[in-house]
């Protein structure tokens, strides 16, 4: 249980640091996007789940969405 608590606390702390420089909409989008993509990658590595074309396109949509949000908030 403690590794999960430390990971959650570390994630919230780093998000709060990022929000000092980023808008909330951009910071939260990036935070959830990295978590989602990271979960799929870990699932593929640990549990041998397949990364399909649909998943790759979804990754691209998440990443491009975060980049576009960041560019429009400058």
C-alpha positions in Angstrom: 0.0 0.0 0.0 2.8 2.5 0.8 4.3 2.5 -2.7 0.9 3.5 -4.0 0.5 6.3 -1.4 4.0 7.6 -2.2 3.3 7.5 -6.0 0.0 9.4 -5.6 1.6 12.0 -3.3 4.5 12.4 -5.7 2.2 12.7 -8.6 0.1 15.4 -7.0 3.2 17.3 -5.9 4.7 17.3 -9.3 1.3 18.4 -10.8 1.2 21.3 -8.3 4.7 22.3 -9.4 3.7 22.2 -13.1 0.7 24.3 -12.4 2.9 27.1 -11.3 3.9 27.5 -15.0 0.9 26.0 -16.9 -2.8 26.7 -17.0 -4.9 24.2 -15.1 -6.5 22.9 -18.3 -3.1 22.2 -19.9 -1.5 20.7 -16.8 -4.3 18.4 -16.0 -4.6 17.2 -19.6 -1.0 16.4 -19.7 -1.1 14.7 -16.3 -4.0 12.5 -17.2 -2.7 11.8 -20.7 0.7 10.7 -19.4 -1.1 8.5 -16.9 -3.3 6.9 -19.5 -0.5 6.3 -22.0 1.8 5.0 -19.2 -0.9 2.6 -18.1 -1.3 1.1 -21.5 2.5 0.8 -22.0 2.9 -0.9 -18.6 0.0 -3.2 -19.5 1.8 -4.2 -22.7 5.1 -4.8 -21.0 3.8 -6.5 -17.8 0.8 -8.4 -19.0 1.6 -8.8 -22.7 -1.4 -6.8 -23.9 -1.4 -5.9 -27.6 -0.9 -2.4 -28.7 -3.2 -2.1 -31.7 -3.5 0.6 -34.4 -6.5 2.0 -32.6 -4.4 2.4 -29.4 -1.6 4.1 -31.3 -4.0 6.5 -32.9 -5.4 7.3 -29.4 -1.9 8.0 -28.1 -1.4 10.4 -31.0 -4.7 12.1 -30.3 -3.8 12.6 -26.6 -0.3 13.9 -27.4 -1.5 16.2 -30.2 -4.3 17.5 -28.0 -2.0 18.4 -25.2 0.4 20.1 -27.6 -2.4 22.1 -29.2 -3.7 23.1 -25.8 -0.3 24.3 -24.8 0.3 26.2 -28.0 -3.1 28.0 -27.7 -2.5 29.0 -24.1 0.8 30.9 -24.7 
